[in-house]
Amino acid sequence: MGIKTPFVSEIAKNTYAINEFGLTAMYLLVGDESALLIDTGCGACDLKGLVAKLTDKSYRVVLTHGHLDHAGGIGAFDEVYLGEGDFEMAAGVDTEELRNYLDTLGNMGGYDVYDYTRDDVQEAAQLPKMTAIHDGDRFELGNRSVLAIEVPGHTKGGICFLDEKTRILFSGDACNCNLLVMGTSVNTALRGLDYLKTYDGRYQQMYNGHIGYAGIPTCLSLPESTLDDCIHIMKMILDGTAVIEKVPFLGGENTCAAYGTSRVSFDPERLIDKDETPRKL
Ligand SMILES: [Zn+2]
């Protein structure tokens, strides 16, 4: 018998990490007046019911980005806020692809620990209203303010959320130890992380969109050097000094380079897009 319900950790006061069977992580931030749910996961659990157990306050739903493992559960909600560049992706989540993702992570160890199946993902009956988040937008929760920071790279419309109350940055997949540059050139992704770097000193911990990956149930924040390591790797990729490797990933193969705590996967054909100004290295 495995774990049947997503487990919830209180990572700071009134701040909950929800680990959806090691597939993805959602976060619930509760203020004096309202709450904020960051990401909707794969839709493999009753997220709405779970949030209702944690708070009776009204809440808004925001997405760090539009990938299926973060936007897969949007069908349960009336409105979601996300970066405009990811609208199409979030609206087009394919149920069969999502079920295959559950299987892949299940077979990587998830099925040894968690009691879920691919059929837990239901086709969304309808899509919510999508409202654009822009850089600098704030979500006021009552004595708690959460700032949106646009960080393109992993996807075009990636958003990180800075909770000034707990000094935690919720980075989604835009910055983590296994950063996949999938939505932009490496050049643009590096600029995105440069911008995130300007927020140094305003947070003490960074939680990303995947805690307790596959069958490893942990609830740890990312190592402090993650952002610097990712920036360093991207600079090496662009100046030609990176040691490039091919590694297996989710049934395919990624081209990547590593340094320190982190690894960055990228498309070798997309270092700098045609109309872009190369960042000074
Ligand atoms: Zn993603």
Boltz pocket constraint, residues with backbone or C-beta under 6 A from the ligand:
constraints:
  - pocket:
      binder: B
      contacts: [[A, 65], [A, 67], [A, 154], [A, 173]]
      max_distance: 6.0
